[in-house]
Amino acid sequence: MKITANNPKRKSWLKTDVDSDFPIQNIPFGVFITKDDIITIGSRIGDYAIDLGALHQLGYFDGIPLTDDIFLQDNLNDFIADGRKTWRLVRNRIADIFDVKNGKLRDNAEHKDKVIFRMDEVEMLLPVSVGDYTDFYASKEHATNVGSLFRDPENALMPNWVHIPIGYHGRSSSIIPSGTPIRRPFGQTKPAEGSNTPGFGPSKLLDFELEMAFITTASNNLGERIPVEEAEEYIFGLVQFNDWSARDIQAWEYVPLGPFLGKSFASTISPWIVTLDALEPFRVDNPEQDPKPLPYLQYEGKGSFDINLQVGIQPEGEKETVVANSNFKYMYWTMAQQLAHHTVNGCPVNSGDMMGSGTISGPTKDSYGSMLELTWRGQNPLKLNDGTERKFINDNDTVVMRAYCENNEIRIGFGECTGKILPAK
């Protein structure tokens, strides 16, 4: 089925700024609550939120096989479970409804009043109920940097890293939407020199992790695996993802079983899911993989995406300082490879599951995806625009992440992914 919603020449009758993340070619999906306390599934064009529940009730999705309540829920899980054919039909229809040449909704003031809201009239919620969350460790530059910092720079990568997409099971209960404040976490830390007793208190090395995450549909039954060439059929779309990390807590606990309390206190996502269909024009070649992966991980075609990434730090009452610019295309392991590996042992994947990419770092120092790397474990503090320095994230700092794709015809973005650090209680 053709993706008509991606037509770069299409214009909307809703006003959209040239540099908007949400032109009519995007049509992301999310969940919001109105001032009347009505929760609905929606989409967005420009600075307008679109109530898909109201659109459906008014008959604008006639001819598409949808249940009556599909958009009247507090998450997208059931819609995602309907599969790619349904996603594409709905997205194409929304593009048609809001096309500048289509007056059916445009010229119906009563319907528009029920369907369209300004973004400042709604509050964004988590778009999915995340049943399971997996975080990968799939950026070669990041893994090399971390290995160099904590082990031998000559043997920075563990021997298995170039053969399998490394991942761990994260905590879904602490996944939060952009704008939600985060309390500085407490935890144990390594004993001071000459002591056998670990420290305890608020983390002193609080960090961000620049990531993307993909959302899956129900993919396989227990005991079945997903072939790598079919994996993208089960990926609904992506969000930007800040997987906050308490480096000092993590350093004490992560051997032998990996991240735990140093990661599970908060993970922030952007609230709009940008579909894989919308990102289709921005596919690029995969990074060269050496050695060649085992056959079940060998992927033909362009499975990487050119998504520009940016991180800024904004102290309270001050202007933001951009501290990193990176790109999703630097990922060594693609999403398809990650999902194929995730299920090769027969692990079932469900609708609304989330898979984090792991920290995304590029080849240059200004493209590193964490303060751990940007300051090289605090040895080289960053100077902000207000004259202060940062080794890690201070209380009352807001971390702002942005992600967007752009070519000569369109710009597709994710909006901001923000979180403010509050002092520990």
C-alpha positions in Angstrom: 0.0 0.0 0.0 1.4 3.4 -1.0 2.3 5.9 1.7 0.3 8.9 0.2 0.8 10.9 3.5 4.5 11.4 2.6 3.9 13.5 -0.5 6.3 16.4 0.0 4.2 18.7 -2.1 1.2 18.3 0.1 0.1 21.4 2.0 -2.3 21.7 5.0 -5.1 24.2 5.6 -3.8 24.3 9.2 -1.1 27.0 9.5 2.3 25.4 9.9 5.7 27.2 10.2 8.4 26.3 7.7 10.7 25.0 10.4 8.0 23.1 12.3 8.7 19.5 13.4 5.1 18.6 12.5 4.2 19.4 8.9 1.4 17.5 7.3 3.9 14.9 6.1 4.7 13.9 9.7 1.3 13.0 11.3 2.6 11.4 14.6 0.5 9.7 17.2 0.1 10.5 20.9 -2.2 10.8 23.8 -3.4 14.1 25.4 -5.8 15.4 27.9 -8.0 18.4 27.2 -9.0 21.2 29.6 -12.3 19.4 30.0 -10.3 16.4 31.4 -11.0 14.3 28.3 -8.2 11.9 27.4 -8.0 11.0 23.8 -5.6 9.6 21.2 -4.5 12.3 18.8 -2.2 13.5 16.1 -0.5 16.8 15.4 0.0 19.3 12.6 2.0 22.4 13.3 0.9 23.8 16.7 -2.5 22.0 16.6 -3.5 18.8 18.3 -6.1 16.7 16.5 -8.6 14.6 18.4 -8.7 11.3 16.5 -11.5 10.0 18.8 -13.8 12.9 17.7 -12.7 12.5 14.1 -13.7 8.9 14.2 -17.1 9.5 15.9 -17.9 12.1 13.3 -17.4 9.6 10.5 -14.1 10.8 9.0 -12.6 7.3 9.1 -15.5 5.6 7.3 -14.2 2.7 5.2 -11.3 1.9 7.5 -12.0 -1.2 9.7 -11.6 0.4 13.2 -13.5 -0.5 16.4 -15.7 2.3 17.7 -13.5 2.9 20.7 -10.1 2.5 19.1 -9.2 6.2 19.7 -11.1 6.7 22.9 -8.5 5.0 25.1 -5.7 6.3 27.3 -3.0 4.7 25.3 -2.1 3.6 21.7 -1.5 -0.1 22.5 -4.7 -1.5 20.8 -4.3 0.8 17.7 -0.7 -0.3 17.4 -1.7 -4.0 17.7 -3.9 -3.5 14.6 -0.8 -3.6 12.5 1.0 -1.7 9.8 -1.9 -1.8 7.2 -4.2 0.0 9.7 -1.5 2.5 10.7 -0.9 3.4 7.1 -4.6 3.7 6.2 -5.3 6.0 9.1 -2.2 8.2 8.5 -3.1 8.5 4.8 -6.7 9.5 5.7 -5.5 12.2 8.2 -3.3 13.6 5.5 -6.3 13.7 3.1 -8.6 15.3 5.7 -6.2 18.2 6.4 -5.0 18.7 2.8 -5.5 22.3 1.7 -7.7 21.1 -1.2 -10.1 19.2 1.1 -12.9 21.4 2.6 -15.0 18.7 4.3 -13.6 19.4 7.8 -12.0 22.8 7.0 -15.4 24.3 6.1 -17.4 22.8 9.0 -16.9 25.0 12.0 -18.9 22.8 14.4 -16.7 19.8 13.6 -13.5 21.7 13.8 -14.4 23.0 17.3 -14.7 19.3 18.4 -11.5 18.0 16.6 -8.8 20.7 16.7 -7.1 22.1 19.8 -4.1 24.5 20.2 -1.2 22.7 21.8 -1.3 25.1 24.8 -4.9 23.8 25.4 -3.8 20.2 26.0 -1.4 18.2 28.2 0.6 15.4 26.6 0.6 12.0 28.3 2.5 8.8 27.8 1.5 7.6 24.4 1.7 3.9 25.3 1.4 1.6 28.3 4.9 0.2 28.2 4.7 -3.4 29.3 8.3 -4.2 28.7 11.3 -2.0 28.1 14.7 -3.1 26.8 17.7 -0.8 26.5 20.4 -1.6 24.0 24.1 -0.6 24.0 24.4 -0.3 20.3 26.6 2.7 19.5 30.2 1.6 18.8 31.6 5.0 19.6 29.9 5.2 22.9 30.8 1.6 23.9 34.5 2.4 22.9 34.5 5.6 24.9 33.1 3.9 28.0 35.4 0.9 27.7 38.3 3.3 27.4 37.3 5.2 30.5 36.6 2.2 32.7 38.9 -0.5 31.3 41.9 -0.8 28.9 41.7 1.7 26.0 43.5 -0.9 23.9 40.7 -3.4 24.5 37.8 -1.0 25.0 35.1 -3.3 23.4 34.3 -6.6 25.0 34.8 -9.5 22.6 31.0 -10.1 22.2 30.1 -6.5 21.4 30.7 -6.8 17.6 28.7 -10.0 17.4 25.5 -9.3 19.3 23.4 -6.2 20.0 24.0 -6.0 23.8 20.9 -5.1 25.8 19.4 -5.3 29.3 15.8 -5.3 30.7 14.9 -1.8 32.0 12.2 -0.6 34.4 9.0 0.5 32.5 7.3 2.0 35.6 9.7 5.0 35.6 9.2 5.9 31.9 7.8 9.4 31.9 6.7 12.0 29.3 8.7 15.1 28.4 8.4 17.9 31.0 8.1 15.7 34.0 10.6 16.8 36.7 13.0 14.2 38.1 14.2 13.9 41.7 17.9 13.3 42.2 18.1 9.7 43.2 19.7 8.2 46.4 21.8 5.1 46.3 25.0 3.3 47.3 28.3 4.2 45.9 31.8 2.8 45.9 33.6 2.8 49.3 36.0 5.6 49.8 39.7 4.7 49.6 40.8 2.8 52.7 37.2 1.9 53.6 35.1 -1.3 53.1 31.8 0.5 53.7 30.0 1.8 50.7 28.8 5.4 50.6 25.1 6.3 50.6 23.3 9.5 49.6 22.2 11.5 46.6 24.0 10.8 43.3 26.8 13.3 42.6 27.3 12.1 39.0 23.9 12.5 37.5 24.0 12.2 33.7 21.8 12.2 30.6 21.9 9.6 27.8 21.0 10.8 24.3 18.9 8.0 22.8 16.1 7.1 20.4 13.6 4.4 21.2 11.3 2.4 19.0 7.8 1.1 19.8 6.7 -2.3 18.7 3.5 -4.1 17.9 2.6 -7.6 19.0 5.3 -9.5 17.0 5.6 -13.2 17.9 4.4 -15.9 20.2 6.5 -17.6 22.9 9.2 -19.8 21.2 9.0 -18.0 17.8 11.6 -15.7 16.4 11.3 -12.7 14.1 13.5 -12.8 10.9 15.6 -9.7 10.5 14.1 -9.0 7.1 10.6 -8.9 8.6 11.5 -7.0 11.8 10.5 -3.5 10.6 6.9 -4.8 9.9 6.6 -4.8 13.7 8.0 -1.4 14.5 5.3 1.3 14.8 7.6 4.3 15.2 10.2 6.1 17.3 10.4 8.6 20.2 13.3 10.6 21.5 14.6 9.1 24.7 16.7 10.4 27.6 17.7 7.4 29.8 18.9 9.3 32.8 21.9 7.7 34.6 23.4 8.0 38.1 27.0 7.1 37.2 28.3 6.7 40.7 25.4 4.4 41.8 25.8 2.5 38.5 29.6 2.1 38.9 29.1 0.4 42.3 26.3 -2.0 41.3 26.7 -2.9 37.6 29.2 -5.8 38.0 28.2 -8.6 37.7 24.6 -8.2 36.5 24.5 -4.8 34.9 22.5 -1.6 35.4 19.8 -1.4 38.1 19.1 1.5 40.5 21.5 3.7 38.6 19.1 3.7 35.7 15.7 2.8 36.9 14.8 6.1 38.7 13.6 7.9 35.5 13.6 7.7 31.7 12.1 10.5 29.7 10.5 10.2 26.3 9.1 12.7 23.8 5.3 12.3 23.7 4.7 12.0 20.0 5.5 8.7 18.2 6.8 9.4 14.7 6.0 6.5 12.5 8.5 4.5 10.6 6.5 5.4 7.5 7.0 9.1 8.1 10.8 8.5 8.4 11.0 6.5 5.1 12.5 9.4 3.1 15.4 9.6 5.5 16.8 6.1 5.2 20.6 5.9 4.8 23.2 3.1 4.5 24.0 1.0 7.5 27.4 1.4 9.2 29.9 -1.2 7.9 29.9 -4.2 10.3 33.2 -6.0 10.8 33.2 -8.9 11.4 30.2 -9.8 9.4 27.3 -10.8 11.8 25.9 -14.3 12.0 23.3 -15.0 9.3 20.2 -14.2 11.5 21.5 -10.7 11.9 22.5 -10.0 8.3 20.3 -7.2 7.0 20.1 -6.2 3.3 19.1 -2.6 2.4 19.1 0.7 4.3 18.1 0.1 7.9 19.6 3.3 9.4 17.9 6.7 9.5 19.4 10.2 9.2 18.0 11.8 12.4 19.8 14.9 13.7 20.1 14.9 17.5 20.9 17.8 19.9 21.3 18.2 23.6 21.1 21.4 25.6 21.6 22.2 29.3 19.5 25.1 30.7 20.3 26.3 34.3 17.3 27.7 36.2 16.6 31.3 35.0 19.4 31.2 32.4 19.7 30.5 28.6 20.3 27.1 27.2 23.7 25.9 26.1 23.9 23.3 23.4 26.5 20.8 24.5 26.1 18.0 21.9 25.1 17.4 18.3 24.9 13.9 17.1 22.9 11.6 14.7 21.0 8.4 14.9 22.7 7.1 11.7 25.9 6.5 13.8 24.3 3.4 15.4 26.3 0.3 14.7 23.3 -2.1 15.2 20.1 -1.2 13.4 16.6 -1.5 14.9 15.8 -4.5 12.7 18.9 -6.3 14.0 18.0 -5.4 17.6 14.5 -6.8 17.3 15.7 -9.9 15.5 18.2 -10.6 18.2 15.7 -9.8 21.0 13.5 -12.6 19.7 16.0 -15.2 18.5 15.6 -17.1 21.7 11.8 -17.1 21.4 11.1 -14.1 23.7 7.7 -12.7 22.8 7.4 -9.0 22.0 4.1 -7.2 22.7 2.2 -4.1 21.5 3.6 -1.0 23.2 6.9 -2.5 24.2 9.8 0.0 24.0 13.4 -0.6 22.8 16.0 2.0 23.7 18.9 2.4 21.3 21.4 3.0 24.0 23.5 6.2 24.2 24.2 7.6 20.7 27.7 9.0 20.3 29.3 10.1 17.1 32.9 10.2 16.0 33.7 13.7 17.3 33.9 15.0 20.8 31.0 17.4 20.3 28.8 14.4 19.2 29.1 12.4 22.3 25.8 11.5 23.9 26.5 11.8 27.6 28.3 14.0 30.1 30.4 11.0 31.0 32.0 11.3 27.6 31.7 15.0 26.9 33.6 15.8 30.1 35.6 12.6 30.0 34.5 11.5 33.4 34.7 15.0 34.8 38.3 15.7 33.7 37.3 18.4 31.2 34.3 20.4 32.5 31.9 22.1 30.0 31.5 25.8 30.2 28.0 27.1 29.9 26.8 30.4 28.5 26.2 31.8 32.0 29.8 31.2 32.8 29.3 28.2 35.1 30.9 24.8 34.5 29.4 21.3 34.5 31.0 18.0 35.0 27.6 16.4 35.3 24.0 17.7 35.8 23.3 20.0 38.7 20.1 20.4 40.6 17.6 22.7 38.8 19.2 22.1 35.5 16.9 21.3 32.6 18.2 19.0 29.9 16.6 19.6 26.5 16.9 17.1 23.7 15.7 17.6 20.1 15.5 15.2 17.1 14.6 16.0 13.5 15.2 14.8 9.9 15.6 17.3 7.1 16.1 17.2 3.3 15.5 19.6 0.5 11.8 19.1 0.6 10.6 18.4 4.2 11.5 18.5 7.8 10.1 15.8 10.2 10.8 16.2 13.9 9.9 14.8 17.3 9.5 17.9 19.3 11.4 18.4 22.5 12.3 15.9 25.2 12.9 17.8 28.4 13.4 17.1 32.1 14.4 19.2 35.1 16.4 17.8 37.9 15.0 18.6 41.3 17.1 18.3 44.5 17.0 15.0 46.4 14.5 14.7 49.2 
